[in-house]
Amino acid sequence: MNAADFTYVCGFVRDESAIVLEPGKEYLVESRLLTLARKVGLPSIEDLIGQVRTAKDPALKRKVVDAMTTNESSFFRDIHPFETLKKHILPEIIARRQKERELSIWCGAASSGQEPFTIMMILAEYFPQVLDWNLKFIATDLSTEILARARSGRFSQLEVNRGLPATLLVKHFTRQGTEWEFSEKLRRRVNFQELNLIKDWPVMPPADLVFLRNVLIYFDVETKKAILGRVRRLLRPGGTLFLGGAETTLNLDDGFVAVVKDRTSCYQLRFPQ
Amino acid sequence: MNENTLVDLDAMIAKANELAPLPASTVRLAQAVSSAETTLEDVAELIALDQALTATLLRGANSVASASATPVRSVKEAVMRLGTARVLALAVASSTRGMLNTPVTGYGLRQGELWRHSIASGIAAEVIPSYASVGVPPEAFTAAILHDIGKLLMTKFLSEEIMGFLRRAEEGDHLTRLDSERVLLSVHHGELGGLMAQHWRLPERIVTGIIYHHEPDAGNDVTADVTYLANLVAKQIEAGLDGRQLDFQPSPAVLERLGLRPDELPTLNQAAAKRYAQVSARYNA
């Protein structure tokens, strides 16, 4: 892949998704584009980029952006945030929302569904009463392809090996051939939608819980600020934002205050209205 | 599975499921050792049903380092002398030696190198409980022996092209081999090893130790911590270092969970190196 093509792809991906690909990542861009070129039946990366440049095929452009997104995900990723959710955050929110019997959750980088399904399992295991509430659970991602997979609730053996305790696998999944399918009853409570964080957001209900983990790391400072500002306006007073372990609101948005619970930092509104 | 990878993950999973099974007696032994209700007598009875396993065990129990003035003559005596954890490690090592003793080109390992590393790791895992202040489950020795078994599966899928990308990630982007595999292939050799162990119906803790041997924090189990540390100590032994000077820095979180002080590591290393010199014959390493 030549330097001009790399620069073009980086600029294109940045415009479409705000994902920043820095010099030194040529090997990554090449490997992803090579895989995509083969999948769509093109002989080389150069041919693929040529087609993207001529703007003839919007679907192909979309596939290039999808190919450059990192869909690494696992159940109970990093463990501690979900312990904090279970021990501290959910009990507080549920107590506060007892009267309305309504809970609103948004997962902003849902990938193939591991994070929203982890939260659903926590609700089913420890707060089953919430399943009878008006639960508004929206899970979004940039990639249409990955959302289709999330909606199917199907996971390979490799994927269920990532962080999912055997007891929960047996309880909430059924074997379908070589794959495992997440409980339909819990799965249908999650509304998967396409959402590009840097473009227009659909109307979403004020959120009690926002999960935006391991996505801000791919953006520049201005994009992070803009997204956090929108999250702040979406978060209900008393609501909580979870970011990835390497992410923070510090120096980006002082409307949030970090709340440390056990081994997890999460974020709440500094001046709840 | 992730569509943006250079390898066919479904084919990898299928390949793991095509592996020849472990001997039924080894699988039954692994399950028995994992159960809290199993007695030494139960283990001895299981072994006695398999002549090959009985011979392996008696040979191991009578090998130089294990032998006392009185040679071991019965399976029960052998189990009592070695303990169930070592008995299982011996049985699994014996069943997988043929595989582990092959060259692994995708990782630059010549014939015998993976086998020796596996045995050194198993022996390091035997030594760790003497220094740790937490209980080490019996499955940890076996997990340590098998921790790199996924390399055998991974290497089958590593074309020249993929090797080139992995090298660029490691050399140009300073990623570890594990992270290079994760970023470019969406799977790493620990995960493939876990799949193989599941296919062999080995106990969950062995699977966990194998999968998380490079990322013990995510493993959330002492078996992963022991396997991780045993791998590092084994590399030290293989490099011919006597343990007085450490050339690695284990994760402080792992040391804390195991109840090990950093200043105990040189002694632990020395003990493991000494034990390796004595005991590797037990495993024909």
Interface residues (C-beta under 8 A of the other chain):
Chain A: G24 K25 E26 Y27 L28 E30 S31 R32 L34 T35 L36 K39 D66 A67 T70 N71 E72 S74 D78 I79 E145 S156 Q157 L158 E159 N161 R162 G163 A166 T178
Chain B: M1 N2 E3 N4 T5 L6 L9 D10 M12 I13 A14 N17 F165 R168 A169 G172 D173 R182 V183 L184 S186 V187 E191 G194 L195 Q198 E204 V207 I211 A218 N220
